[in-house]
Amino acid sequence: MTDYAIEIEGLTKTYAAQRGTGPKTALHEVDLTVPAGSIFGLLGPNGAGKSTLINILAGLVRKSAGQVKIWGFDQDVNPRQSRASIGVMPQELNMDPFFTPRASLDTQAGLYGVPKSQRRTDEILRTIGLTDKADAYARTLSGGMRRRLLLGKALVHSPQVLVLDEPTAGVDIELRQMLWQNVRKLNAQGMTIILTTHYLEEAEEMCDEIAIIHQGRKIAHDRTDRLIGQLDAKTLVIQPVDPAPEALQLPDGVELERRANGTLAFSYFRNRTSAEQVLDAVRAAGIRIHDVATAEPHLEDVFLALTKSSEDQAA
Ligand code: ADP
């Protein structure tokens, strides 16, 4: 057992120049550790370098510099063991239309050198809910079933680390829930899960730790709750008894959003302003308060704040 499922140091990837474009550095000296047994989220806007990182882990893209260890195995020193320790569920759905799910899983197990006696084809088919479709041609499977088959293929060699690249992009709620149930169950059995997602709410709900990548650099990495706690922003939502007056004197740094339902949402930073000061300003304006609520920031706010501040620094 290792403390870290993944240890990355100084990882850099520069794609060679192509016609019309110069070389492109997609990852700049990224350091990253993923604790064994965690569900880890890799977030970043489009083009941030997430796929590049995942493809390097999967052995599909060659790094330009740096060190990558998977389950303690250095990719350069123990390429076979490091590859055997990781399974990747890719984004793309292309698969041989004449392969049945059973044949796909068997072929994949063969590619990983899993002996016939150790194959878990039936168990995996059950896990991904495709027992009924085990012998149907892939072309007769729905989009959701194909996704589940991709997950199954990532599991044939019983990897310690499972990587899911945008697993729920464009899938319906039912399939999303089924995928997350599967992921939680695999994690409960001890598998480390790394996922990329565009759905920040989903990352907030699913992930123990999150790293944010922006323009090829890691700009944040922390436990999910701490990452959100880092952002000192707070919102106080007030429902006035009567419609609020137009003019309001507010302490510096407090922003007011008048919502359609007549409530007033005051956003402020706790290190600059207290709730008391906001309430004082509201009372001073003669507003009688019917109800009051506070809202914590979401990952989305953290994400926007961090990507924006790193752009400001780069500019
Ligand atoms: P993400 O997955 O976060 O959207 P990618 O890793 O796909 O980001 O891309 C990071 C950057 O590297 C982008 O600017 C992209 O255009 C570039 N890139 C990705 N793949 C290649 C490639 N094969 N050749 C050249 N540039 C690439």
Residues whose N, C-alpha, C, O or C-beta is under 5 A from the ligand:
A	BS01	ADP	Y15 A16 K24 A26 P45 N46 G47 A48 G49 K50 S51 T52
